[in-house]
Amino acid sequence: MSRLLPSVFFSLPLLFLFAACQSNDKSAATATATAAAPQHVTDDLGHQLTIPARPRRIMSLAASMTEMLYAVADTATIVARTQVCDYPRAALRKPVISSYPLDLEGLVALHPDVVFTVEGITSLDDIARLEKLGIPVYCQRYTTAADILRGLTDLGRLLGRPVQARKLTDSLQVELQAMQQLPRPSRPPAVLAITWQDPIYVYGENTLFTDKIRLAGGQNAVTEHFAQPYPALTREYILKLNPDVLIGGSFGKLDSTFFKNYPELKRIKAYQNRRVYGITGDLMERPSPRVVESVRELQRLIGAPPAP
């Protein structure tokens, strides 16, 4: 019996090592299987879809979403852009797929793992057509600046790049908070932003503009909640609103077009005080990582003195 002990003691470390290796192998296999498992997710519209664990071929059907993807994704995985996607400049090197009308054949030929879009940009019918062909469509919705940060976080999680997304959202959050410490008008000016002149369409209360102008130190002149996010307003309604600031074009440009067509609107405070301003369209229209630039531009405008 005493002669067997050295052999037994010598074998025990090997047994423990073998068991540990088996355990590590099982853990690694489990981790690999978990990492490779498809993601079952729900988008901002409540649609349930399944996408790969790490999508390798992605694209967007909205200019703002293309900006979001370029901010977070591995850009090599972005396989196309739409005809209106022009930022960042790197996007211009991607093949073009028409988003309206949707070039279904061209899109399918690219074999995307998932297509991203924004509420109101891609029709529900087009989304259904793509999903019927086995192409999942993930839609995001933005009504506040916080929604944009959340959207970037969600993209980072879906694309396997949470660290990149977190660095970006932390940076944007710091900038937005710093802007809140800057001097503001004693009374938040009422700002009316028009998107079309005939008929007069404006940014409604239930749009991202309302939150951005709040962050900039003003308030949306439209406080009534309309069914449409961009309602058409009558001249009588605008006279009743009597906005302090009007956004939609320079004073000279709108004086020769908008106010020429609607001379009665010259009675609003914005015209009387010459507080009529143009704004960068892409920043205003697109919910994107450039939200800080957009708020900063609005802040400059509503804090600016009347034009001479």
N, C-alpha and C positions, 0 to 999 in steps of 0.2 A: 504493500500500500504506500509506503513512504517513497518508493521509487517512482510512483505515478504523479506525485504532487507537483514536481517541477514542470512536468508536461502540461498538467491541468492549468497551473498558474500561468504558464506561457501562452496557453490557448485563449484564456479569458480576455485579454486585451484585444485579440484578433476578433473574437466574437462580438465584443462591444463595438469595435470599429466597423465590422460588417453590418451590425444592426443600425448603427448611426448612418452609414452610407445608404442603407435601404430606406431609412426614414427621410434622409435628405433627398434621395431620388424621388420618393413619393411626394414630398413637399414641392419639389421642383416641377414634377409632372402636374400636380394639382394647380400650382400657380400658372403654369403654361396653359393648362386647359381653361382656367378662369380668365386669363388674359385674352385667350382666343375666342371666348364665348361672345356671341353677338350681343349688342346692347338693345334692350327693349325699353324704349323711351316714349315720352309724351311731350309733344311740342306745345307752344304757347296757345294754340287754338284747340287743344284737347285731343289732337289726332295721335293715335298710338301707332308707332312704327318700329321696325327693327332695322338696325344698321350695323355694319361690321364693328368689331372691337376697336380697330384702328383704321378708319377709312383711308384709302390710298388714292382715290380718285374722287375729287369733290368739285363742285361748282356752285355758282349763285345765279339767281334770276333777278336780282335787284342790285342797283348800283351801290346802295348803302351796305348791303350784305357783302358785296365783294370787298368793300373797305374793311368790314369786320373780319372777313376771312384772312385778308392780307395782314391784319394786325396780330392774328393769333396762330393761324395754321402754318404748317410747313408749306411754303409757297410752291414747292415742286409738286404738291398734290393737287393744286388748282389747275384743272384741265381746260377751262374756258372762261369767257366773260360774255356779257351781253353787249348789244350795240350802244348802250348808254353808260357802260362802266368805263370811266376814264381816270379813275384815281384809285391807288397810286399809279405812277407812270409805268411801273413794272407790269401792271395789268394789261397795258396796251400790247404786250407781246404775246398774249394768249389768243387762241382761236376765238372767233366771234360766233355766238349762237343767238339768234333773234329771240327776244323774250316776248315781243308783241308785234305781229302774231307769233306764237311759239313755234320755233323750228323743231318740231318733235323728232323728225327723222335725224336731223343733225345732232340733236342732244343724245338720242339713244345710241348713235354710232360711237359716242365717246365713252360709253359704258361707265358712267359715274356710279360710285358706291352710294352716294347720297347727294341730293340737291337741296340747297338752302335758299330760302326766300323770306320775304317780309309780308305781313298781313296787308292786303289791299293791292299788292303789286302783281301777284300771280293769281289768276282766277281759280276758284275751287274746282271748276271743270277741268282745267289744265292739270291741276294737282291730281285729280282723280285719274286722268288719262295716264299720267306718268306712273302712278302707283299700280295701275292695272298692268303696266308693262314691267313691273317688278323694280321700279326705281323709287326708293323712299324719298319723300319731300318733307323737310323739316322747316316749319314756319315760326318766325319770331314776331312778337308784338311789342311796340314801344310807345308808351304814353308819358314817360318821365325820363329824366337823365339817368336815374337809378336803374331803369329798365335796360338801358344800353349797357351799363356796367354788369348787370346780371346776365344779359345776353352774351357778353364777351366771356364771362365765367362759364356759362353753359357750353359755349363753343369749345373752350379749352378742355372741358371735361369730355365732350363727345369726340374730340379729335385727338385725345391723348396728350394734350399740351396744357395741363392745368397750371404749371409753374409760369409759363409764358403769359398766360391770361391773368394770373394773379399779380404779376409785376406791373402789367399795364393798368389794370383796374385800380390798384393801389396808387399808382402815379396820378391817374385821372382824378381819383377821389381827393387826393391831397390838393391838387390844383383847384378843384371846385370849392373845397372848403376854404382855401386861401382867398379866393375871390369874394367870399361872403364877408370877409373882414374889411374890405375896401369901403371907402365912404359911399353912401347911397343918397339919392334924393330924399328929402324929408317926407314927401308924399309920393308913393309909387305912381309914376305916370301911367295912364291908360294907353295902351299901344294897340293899334289896329294894323294887322298885316294882311295885305291883299295878295291873292294868287292869280287873279284874272280880273280884267276890267269890264267886260261886257258879256254876260252879266257880271256883277261884282261878287266874286268869290273870295272868302277870307279864311284865315286859320281860326277854326272854332275853339270853343272851350275845351273840348275833349281831344286835343292834339298835343304833341310834344312841345309845340311852341309855348303853350301856357306855362309849362314847367320851366322852360329855358328863360322866358322873359321874367318869371318870378326870381330865378337864380340871378338874373342880371339886375334886379332891383326894381322892376316894373310889374305891371299886371296886364293880362289880356283884357282889352276893352270889351270883348265878347264874353260875358259871364253866363249867358243862357246856354243850356245844354241842348244842342240840336241833334237830331237823328244822324245827320251827315256831319262828318268831322270838318268838312270844308263847305259851310253853308253859303248860299247866295243871299245877300242882304239887299234890301231896298234902300234907296237914298234916304227915305224918311227914317228908317231904322238907324242908319249911320249918323244922321243928324242928331238923333236922340242919344246915341252913344257919345258923340262929341269927343273923339279921342284926342289926347294930348300929343300923341306921336302917330304918324302914319308911315308904314314901311311898305315898299313896293317899287320904289324908283326914286331917283333924285328929284329935288324940287322942280328944277327946270324941265325935266322930262315929263313928270306928271302934270305940271302946269300947262303943258302944251298938248296933253292927251287926255288924261283922266279928268282933270278939273275943267278942261275945255268942254268935254262931253257932259260933265255934271257940274255946271257952274254954281248950283245951289250949295254944293259941298264945300265951297270956299268959305263957308261960315264956320266950319269946324275949327277948333283951337289949333290943331296940327297945321292947318294951312295959314291961319292968321299969324301964328308964331313962326312960320316957315320951318316947322319941325317935320319935314318930309324927307325920308332917306331911302337910298338904295341899299341893298345888302347882297352879300355873296350868296348866289342862289344855291350852290351845292351845300354850303354849310347850313343854310336855312332849311332846305328840303330833306336832306339825308340824315337819318338817325345813324350816327357812325362814331368811331373813336375820336372824330374831330369835334365832338360835342363841346369840349372846353373852348376851342377856337370860336365856335358859334356863340356861346354864351358871352365870351369876352367881346366879340364884335357888337352884340346887342347892348352890352354894358356900356361900351364907348358911345353908342348912338343915343341911348336914353339919358346918359349923363352929359351929353354935349349941349353947349349953349345954342340958342336959336341962331340960324344962319344969318349973316349980315344982309 
